[in-house]
């Protein structure tokens, strides 16, 4: 099932998502999240972006063809806990399915250590770096009620205010279904 993507301005995107009881069957939800993400040409999707305040996100970097390190980077992160973010800050232009047609440079640490459950409720503690770390940080932020525009300077935020307002009203062109909080 393909869910509509929740747009900027919806309160669910600003809440800290709730932990999921260990052992909950998430098979269908994860399948639906992948289908929704691929339909929108995304590389990551967090549950709040489909209107569910749950601590789960998925990633699929396998579609980034010019990055050989991403060839096997497809997984679900359930009840993740960021343990450490280290290394140099590096800037990269990010976008978000919940903030379509806006891309801005964001600085993030180059490395992280994270604890999470996979789809089979196996506990992992892994380290990631580079693009993998960036995708995880971006999606993890969604579970904390944070979005990439929160990293922008006050001036840049003011310049984007009109576009963000239009997005929250559903006045945006996308190739995927959306749910805008202020759409009339």
N, C-alpha and C positions, 0 to 999 in steps of 0.2 A: 504494500500500500504506500502510495506516495502522499506524504503530508505537505500542506502548504508551509512555507518558511515564514516564521514570525518576524515581522519587521521592527526596526529600530523604534523605540518609544513604548513598546509593550512592556508592562511591569515584570513579566516573567523573565525578561532578559536582564533585569537588575536585581533579582533575588539570588541569594545563595541557595543552590539546588540541594535537595534533601538526599541523604544517604539511602541506598537501596538495601533492603534486608538481604543478607547473604543467603544464597540459594534460590532467590527469585528466578523464575524462568523468563529470561530476556530474549530468547531465540527469535521470536517474531518481531519484537521491537528493533533488535539489531538489524535484522533483515530489512525491515521497513526503513530504518535510518540509512542504510547503504543505498537502497533504491531511491530514496528521497535525495540524498547527497549526489548520487551519480546523475539523476535527472536534472539537477541544478548545476552540474559540472563543477562540483566542489571537491576539495581534498580533505575536508574535515567537517564534522557536524556534531554539535552538542545537543542533548535532549531539550534544553530550554528553547532552542531554535525551532523546535516543532511543538512548542507549547507545553512541554513536560518538565516540571521542576524536579529533575532526577539527576543524580551524579553519574552520568555516563556520557562519553563521547566516543566517536569513531574517527579513524583516519584512514586514508587510502592515498599514499604517495606514489603508488605504482603507475599512475597516469602521467607522472612527470617523466617523460621519456629521456630527457637530456641529463637526468640525475641517476646514474647507475646504483648509487647507494640506496635509492628509494624502491628498488625492484621488489623487495619483499616487505615493504612497510605498509601493511594493511592489518589493522587490529582495533579491538574495542578496549576501552579503559573504563572499568567500573569502579566506583567509589575511589577515585584516584586521590593520592595525597602527595603534594609536591614536597620533597624532602630537602632539595638544595638546588639553587641556580647559581652557576659559577661561570668563570671565563670572561673574556672581553665582551663588551657590548658591541653588537653589530646591527647596522641599519639595513632594513629591507622593506620594500613596498608591499604592504598587506592590504587585503580586501576581505570582505565578509559577506556571506550569503544574506545576512540580516541587514546589511547596509550596502545594497547593490549599487554598482556604478561609481563607487568612491574607493579610491586606492590612495594610501598615504604611507610615507616612510615611518617605520616604528623601530625603536632600538630595543633589543632584547639580549639577555645573556646567551652566550653561544652553547652552554652545556646545562644539563639538568639531571637530577636523580629523582625518580618518581616510584611510588609504591601504588599498585593497583591490582584489581582482579581482572582476569580475562573472561571470555564468554562461558567457560566451564567452571568458573569460580575458583580458579587456581591463582594463588597470590604470587605476584612478581615484584621485584625491586630491580629496576633497570636504569641505565644511564643512556642518554641520547645527546647528540650534538648536532650542530649545523641546522639544516632545513628540518630535520625530524624534530629537533628540540623546539624550533620556532612554531611548527604546526601544533605540537602538544601544548606549548605555552598559550597559544591563541585559543585553543579549544578549552583548556583548563580555565582560562579567564572567564569563559562563558558560565562555567559552573559556580564561579565566585561572584557572578553578577557584574562582570567587568567586560568592556568591549575595547577594540583597538583604538577607537577615537578618544578614549580616556587618556591615552599616552601623548596626544597631540598638544601643542602649545595653545595657550588661551587665544592667541591671534588666529591660528589655523582653525580652531573650533568655531570662532566667530564667523570666519569666512565660509564655513560649511553649514552654518546654522539653517539657512534657507533650504539647502538640499536635504538635510536631515529631517526638517519639518515636513517637506514634501514626501519623503520616504514613509514617515509615520502616518501620513494621510493616504498612502497607497498611490501617490502620484509619481510612479517610477516604472520604467519599462524593464521587464525581466522576461526570460524565457521559461520561467517556472512559476507555479502558483504561490501566491503570497497571502498572508493575513496581516493587515495593517491595523494598528490599534485605533487610529482616528479616522479610518475610512468611513465616509458617509454614504 
